[in-house]
Amino acid sequence: MKTKVTLKELVGTKIIYAVLLACYYWMWARRDWHDYYMTLQNMIAVFTIVFFALQANRIRKYSKEEKDELAIQNLRRADAIALKIMVVAVIIIAFASAVAFIDGRIAGYMLVSMIFVLAVMRFILFCVMDSKGV
């Protein structure tokens, strides 16, 4: 792989991190057990190890390349917007938990799913900003 590593690629892989986080939360918070769960857990663990090894190589390669300053600035803007959205979502989830609309396990699933939604939204927002050259 002699292709140049882009910031768009690194931001897009954060979606996979969010999916892995959701998988690991599911493994931790579930209350039932089926025979195929062990196979699923092993597949997720192997995928995580391989993905992290490949990603570490891509990040190391990216750190040696010339940086696109406009893309970095657009990523910071997208992160600022995503942070504001996440703060509002966490406040809503915390309030719903405090007044007993939802229990702790469901609040955890809501937080993990919000992280996934935020990763996807951050990637889309960054791609739109980067394509328009804002």
Protein Blocks (a to p, Z undefined) as FASTA:
>chain_A
ZZdcdfklmmmmmmmmmmmmmmmmmmmmpcbdcfklmmmmmmmmmmmmmmmmmmmmmmmm
mmmpccdfklmmmmmmmmmmmmmmmmmmmmmmmmmmmnomacfklmmmmmmmmmmmmmmm
mmmmmmmmmmnoZZ
